[in-house]
């Protein structure tokens, strides 16, 4: 008998975000079969910035699925992203992916970088 480990998702996607990711993948066939990787890197006006790319799963990744879309987060980024929600807003001004990170002490005006 095998055990199944249940791990809480590090990052969650809204339905709007999942729909936009599906649309992006449909327009870029080279990303077929890949999951969305969300990560943290040095940079931005607040010290760390968010990154998103289509990628293959790697050892140690935290994996979750929302509305049919898989999300990958590496172990280092997971510490900074735990509890984060990714949404997509379709608007003429201020539209795009919106990241709500409860671990960010301070975020810049652009919403793309933060201070932990």
Order of alpha helices (4+ residues) and beta strands (2+ residues): beta-alpha-beta-beta-beta-beta-alpha-beta-beta-beta-beta
